[in-house]
Each structure stands twice: as structure tokens, then as C-alpha cells.
């Protein structure tokens, strides 16, 4: 299961890079984001958008991956230790959860980049509705948060 989660996470990294670079290559110099139909659009420079997206993406993925590596490399617990990380099974479940959570965040970033490309009129096909994708990503996020609660509530 760990290897499958890592493969999905790596595929989501590649998917984000492909989506992001394709979107970035087709953007105009000034990106106009329409958050609300009645409000004025927010304008951001293309280069600022690039560095902001890459920074957020790298920070979240590196933090989740480093925390998973720290959990994986913790020393074996002592017999009478009662810390919450004393259980090797709990550690394994948390590592799997962290990497799968990074996968969910990467999906969120992919959908956000596609949505921003659509908002800035990158696509000539007209307005594409992304409500289904946004709600699906929110649902994935909620499911992973509930799964974290079940990981901590589960007895060994």
C-alpha cells in the first residue's frame, strides 16, 4: 500500500508540473481573476503567479514528505513508553496518510491551476464550469481529515 501511495503521489507531482507549465505558457502577461461576477477582477502578473504557485506547491509537498520521513526514521519505542507515536502500526498509518494527503493537495493544486487558466480566458471554448471538481476536491479533503481522526481513534 505504501508503494502505491508513493506512486500516486509522484504521478500527481508530474501531473501538476505538466498542467502548471502548460497553463503558464498560455497565460497573458497580466492574469485577471474574477472571484465574484459583480466585483472587479484581481490582476496579478504572470511571473508573480508562477513563483507564488511553485512556492506554495513546494512548501506543502516538502513539509508533508519531510514529516513522513521523520516518522519513518524515528527510533524504535521502548517497552514501557506510552507516547502516542510508540506504536509502529500508528506510525505506518500516519506515514501513509501524510503521503496520500500530499496527493490530495496536489489534485487541489492541479484543479486550481486549471481554474485560474480558465478565469484568465486562456481557453477559447468559453466558460467551463469546475464546480464538480471543486466540490470533489473538498470532499477528498474532508474524507482525509475524517480518516486522520479514525487513525488516532483506532486501537492496535
C-alpha positions in Angstrom: 0.0 0.0 0.0 2.9 2.4 0.8 4.4 1.9 -2.7 1.0 2.5 -4.4 0.6 5.8 -2.4 4.1 6.9 -3.3 3.5 6.2 -7.0 0.2 8.1 -6.9 2.0 11.0 -5.1 4.8 11.0 -7.7 2.2 10.9 -10.6 0.4 13.8 -9.0 3.7 15.8 -8.9 4.3 15.1 -12.6 0.6 15.9 -13.3 0.9 19.2 -11.5 4.1 20.2 -13.3 2.6 19.4 -16.8 -0.6 21.2 -16.0 1.1 24.2 -14.5 3.7 24.6 -17.2 1.1 24.2 -19.9 -1.2 26.8 -18.3 1.7 29.2 -17.6 2.9 29.0 -21.2 -0.5 30.1 -22.4 -1.2 32.9 -20.0 -1.0 36.6 -20.8 1.3 38.9 -19.0 -1.4 40.1 -16.6 -3.8 37.5 -15.2 -7.2 38.6 -14.3 -9.0 36.5 -11.8 -12.7 37.0 -11.3 -13.5 35.8 -7.8 -17.0 37.3 -7.9 -19.1 38.2 -11.0 -20.1 41.6 -9.7 -16.7 42.6 -8.3 -13.7 43.9 -10.2 -11.2 41.2 -11.3 -8.0 40.9 -9.4 -4.9 41.3 -11.6 -1.6 39.5 -10.9 1.5 39.4 -13.0 2.4 36.2 -14.8 5.8 35.9 -13.2 4.3 36.6 -9.7 1.7 33.9 -10.4 4.5 31.4 -11.4 6.7 32.0 -8.3 3.7 32.0 -5.9 2.3 28.8 -7.2 5.6 27.0 -7.3 6.5 28.2 -3.8 3.2 27.1 -2.2 3.3 23.8 -4.0 6.9 23.1 -2.9 6.4 24.2 0.7 3.4 21.9 1.2 4.9 18.9 -0.5 8.3 19.2 1.1 6.8 19.7 4.6 4.5 16.6 4.3 7.2 14.5 2.8 9.8 15.5 5.4 7.4 14.9 8.2 6.6 11.4 6.8 10.4 10.7 6.6 10.9 11.9 10.2 8.1 9.5 11.3 9.7 6.7 9.3 13.1 7.2 10.8 12.1 7.6 14.5 13.9 5.1 16.7 12.0 2.0 17.9 10.0 2.7 21.1 11.0 1.5 24.4 8.8 -1.3 26.0 7.3 1.0 28.7 6.9 4.0 26.6 3.4 5.5 26.4 3.8 8.2 23.8 1.3 8.5 21.1 3.9 7.5 18.5 5.1 4.5 20.4 3.0 2.2 18.2 4.8 1.1 14.9 1.4 0.4 13.4 0.3 4.0 14.1 3.5 5.4 12.6 2.9 3.4 9.4 -0.7 4.6 9.1 0.4 8.2 9.7 3.1 7.9 7.0 0.6 6.5 4.5 -1.9 9.2 5.5 0.7 12.0 5.0 1.7 10.9 1.6 -1.9 10.4 0.5 -2.8 13.8 1.9 0.0 15.3 -0.2 -1.6 13.6 -3.2 -5.0 15.2 -2.4 -3.3 18.6 -2.1 -1.6 18.1 -5.5 -5.0 17.3 -7.0 -6.3 20.5 -5.5 -3.4 22.5 -7.0 -4.0 20.9 -10.4 -7.7 21.9 -10.3 -6.8 25.4 -9.1 -4.3 25.9 -11.9 -6.8 24.8 -14.5 -9.5 27.0 -12.9 -7.1 30.1 -13.0 -6.3 29.3 -16.6 -10.0 29.3 -17.3 -10.6 32.5 -15.4 -7.9 34.3 -17.3 -9.7 33.4 -20.6 -6.9 31.1 -21.6 -9.3 28.7 -23.2 -11.2 29.9 -26.2 -14.1 27.4 -25.6 -15.9 29.7 -23.3 -16.6 29.3 -19.6 -16.0 25.8 -18.3 -17.7 25.0 -15.0 -15.5 23.4 -12.5 -18.0 23.2 -9.7 -17.9 19.4 -9.7 -14.1 19.3 -9.5 -14.0 21.9 -6.7 -16.6 20.0 -4.7 -14.9 16.7 -5.3 -11.6 18.1 -4.1 -13.3 19.5 -1.0 -14.9 16.1 -0.4 -11.5 14.4 -0.7 -10.1 16.9 1.8 -12.9 16.2 4.2 -12.5 12.4 3.8 -8.8 12.6 4.5 -9.4 14.7 7.7 -12.0 12.1 8.9 -9.6 9.3 8.1 -7.0 11.0 10.3 -9.5 11.0 13.1 -10.1 7.3 12.6 -6.3 6.6 12.5 -6.0 8.2 16.0 -9.1 6.6 17.3 -8.3 3.1 16.1 -6.8 0.7 18.7 -3.9 -1.5 17.8 
